[in-house]
C-alpha cells in the first residue's frame, strides 16, 4: 500500500499537466479601410504631422500642450499652431471645424474623430492622419493610457470607435 500511494500520486500529477491552448486576442483583429492613396499631402500638412511626431511618447495630461504632458486636442492645437493655422483648443470645438470628408478621401493632416466611451457615439477623441497606405489610415493622437502614439484605424478598437473625418487645411 505504501508503494501504491506515491505511484498513484505521480500518475495523477502527470495526467493533469496538459498543455494549454493559446487563444489569439480579438483586440488585434484588423479591418480593411478603403482609402484613395493617390493624393499628395500639402507641404503644410506634412510639416504639421512631422511636428506632431516630435511629441511621440509624451505622457498624457488632461489640458496639456507641452512635452511635459498633452491631451488629444492639445496635440492638434499645438501642431497646427506651429504652422499658424488657427484651430479650436477642445475636441468639441474641433469636431465642427473645417469640412466633413469621407474616410476614403482622407489625406495626411486631416483630423479623425472617435467616440471611445462605451455605448456612446458622442465624440471625445481626436487625432491627425499621419500616413495613408492601401487599406489603412494611421493617425497620431494622445491616448489617455499610453500618451502620444501612432495607431491605425484598421485596429478593431479604433475601427468601431471612428465617427468622422474633417479637413481644416
C-alpha positions as CSV (number, residue, x, y, z in Angstrom):
1,X,0.0,0.0,0.0
2,X,2.9,2.4,0.8
3,X,4.3,1.8,-2.7
4,X,1.0,2.3,-4.4
5,X,0.3,5.7,-2.9
6,X,3.4,7.5,-4.4
7,X,2.8,5.8,-7.8
8,X,-0.8,6.9,-7.8
9,X,0.3,10.5,-6.9
10,X,2.8,10.6,-9.8
11,X,0.1,9.3,-12.3
12,X,-2.4,12.0,-11.2
13,X,0.2,14.8,-11.5
14,X,1.4,13.6,-14.9
15,X,-2.1,13.4,-16.3
16,X,-3.0,16.9,-15.1
17,X,-0.1,18.6,-16.8
18,X,-1.7,19.1,-20.2
19,X,-0.5,21.9,-22.4
20,X,-2.9,24.8,-22.5
21,X,-4.4,26.2,-25.7
22,X,-3.2,29.7,-26.8
23,X,-6.0,31.9,-27.8
24,X,-5.4,34.9,-30.1
25,X,-6.8,38.2,-28.8
26,X,-9.6,39.6,-30.9
27,X,-8.5,43.1,-30.0
28,X,-5.7,43.0,-32.6
29,X,-8.0,41.9,-35.4
30,X,-7.6,44.3,-38.3
31,X,-10.4,45.7,-40.5
32,X,-9.7,46.9,-44.0
33,X,-10.4,50.5,-44.8
34,X,-10.8,51.6,-48.4
35,X,-8.7,54.7,-49.0
36,X,-7.7,56.7,-52.1
37,X,-3.9,56.6,-51.9
38,X,-3.0,58.6,-55.0
39,X,-3.2,62.0,-53.2
40,X,-0.1,64.1,-52.3
41,X,-0.2,65.8,-48.9
42,X,0.5,69.6,-48.9
43,X,3.8,70.8,-47.5
44,X,2.0,72.4,-44.6
45,X,0.2,69.2,-43.7
46,X,3.4,67.2,-43.9
47,X,5.1,69.8,-41.6
48,X,2.2,69.7,-39.1
49,X,2.4,65.9,-38.9
50,X,6.2,65.9,-38.6
51,X,5.9,68.4,-35.7
52,X,3.2,66.3,-34.0
53,X,5.5,63.2,-34.2
54,X,8.1,65.1,-32.1
55,X,5.7,64.6,-29.2
56,X,5.6,60.8,-29.7
57,X,6.0,59.2,-26.3
58,X,4.9,62.3,-24.4
59,X,2.7,61.3,-21.4
60,X,-1.0,62.1,-21.3
61,X,-2.0,65.1,-19.3
62,X,-5.5,66.5,-19.4
63,X,-5.4,70.0,-20.7
64,X,-1.7,69.7,-21.6
65,X,0.0,71.3,-24.6
66,X,3.7,70.7,-23.9
67,X,6.3,67.9,-23.8
68,X,5.6,67.6,-20.1
69,X,2.1,66.3,-20.9
70,X,-0.5,66.6,-23.6
71,X,-4.1,65.6,-24.3
72,X,-5.5,64.7,-27.7
73,X,-6.9,68.1,-28.6
74,X,-3.8,69.8,-27.2
75,X,-1.7,67.8,-29.7
76,X,-3.8,69.1,-32.6
77,X,-3.9,72.6,-31.3
78,X,-0.1,72.8,-30.7
79,X,0.8,71.1,-34.0
80,X,-1.5,73.3,-36.1
81,X,-0.5,76.5,-34.2
82,X,3.2,75.8,-35.0
83,X,2.2,76.5,-38.7
84,X,0.0,79.5,-37.8
85,X,-3.2,77.5,-38.5
86,X,-5.9,78.6,-36.0
87,X,-8.0,75.7,-34.7
88,X,-10.2,75.4,-31.6
89,X,-8.5,74.1,-28.4
90,X,-11.1,71.4,-27.5
91,X,-12.3,68.3,-29.1
92,X,-15.9,69.6,-29.0
93,X,-14.7,72.7,-30.9
94,X,-12.6,70.7,-33.4
95,X,-15.5,68.4,-34.3
96,X,-17.2,71.3,-36.1
97,X,-14.0,72.9,-37.6
98,X,-13.3,72.6,-41.3
99,X,-15.2,70.5,-43.7
100,X,-16.6,67.0,-43.2
101,X,-14.9,64.4,-45.5
102,X,-15.5,60.7,-46.1
103,X,-12.9,58.4,-44.6
104,X,-12.0,57.1,-48.0
105,X,-10.9,60.6,-49.0
106,X,-8.7,61.5,-46.0
107,X,-5.2,62.8,-46.5
108,X,-2.2,63.4,-44.3
109,X,-3.1,66.3,-42.0
110,X,-6.8,65.7,-41.8
111,X,-8.5,65.1,-38.4
112,X,-10.2,61.9,-37.4
113,X,-12.7,61.8,-34.6
114,X,-13.7,58.9,-32.3
115,X,-16.3,58.1,-29.6
116,X,-14.4,55.9,-27.1
117,X,-17.0,55.8,-24.3
118,X,-18.9,52.6,-24.1
119,X,-22.4,52.7,-25.5
120,X,-22.0,56.3,-26.8
121,X,-21.5,57.9,-30.2
122,X,-20.5,61.3,-28.6
123,X,-17.1,62.4,-30.0
124,X,-14.5,62.6,-27.2
125,X,-11.2,61.8,-29.0
126,X,-9.3,63.3,-32.0
127,X,-6.1,62.5,-33.9
128,X,-4.2,63.7,-37.0
129,X,-3.9,61.5,-40.1
130,X,-0.1,60.8,-40.3
131,X,0.1,58.2,-43.1
132,X,-2.2,56.6,-45.6
133,X,-1.5,53.2,-47.2
134,X,-3.6,50.8,-49.1
135,X,-6.3,49.6,-46.7
136,X,-5.3,51.6,-43.8
137,X,-5.1,55.1,-42.2
138,X,-2.6,55.8,-39.5
139,X,-3.1,58.7,-37.1
140,X,-1.2,60.3,-34.3
141,X,-3.0,61.1,-31.1
142,X,-2.6,61.4,-27.3
143,X,-4.0,58.2,-25.7
144,X,-5.0,58.6,-22.0
145,X,-3.4,55.2,-21.3
146,X,-0.2,55.4,-23.4
147,X,0.4,59.1,-24.2
148,X,1.2,60.4,-27.7
149,X,1.3,57.5,-30.1
150,X,0.5,56.4,-33.6
151,X,-2.4,54.0,-34.2
152,X,-4.3,52.6,-37.2
153,X,-8.0,52.9,-37.9
154,X,-7.9,49.2,-39.1
155,X,-7.4,48.2,-35.5
156,X,-10.6,46.8,-34.1
157,X,-10.9,49.3,-31.3
158,X,-10.4,52.4,-33.5
159,X,-12.4,51.0,-36.4
160,X,-15.5,50.7,-34.3
161,X,-14.9,53.9,-32.4
162,X,-14.5,56.0,-35.6
163,X,-17.2,58.7,-36.1
164,X,-16.0,61.3,-38.7
165,X,-13.1,62.9,-40.5
166,X,-12.6,66.6,-41.2
167,X,-10.3,68.7,-43.3
168,X,-9.2,72.0,-41.8
169,X,-6.4,72.8,-44.3
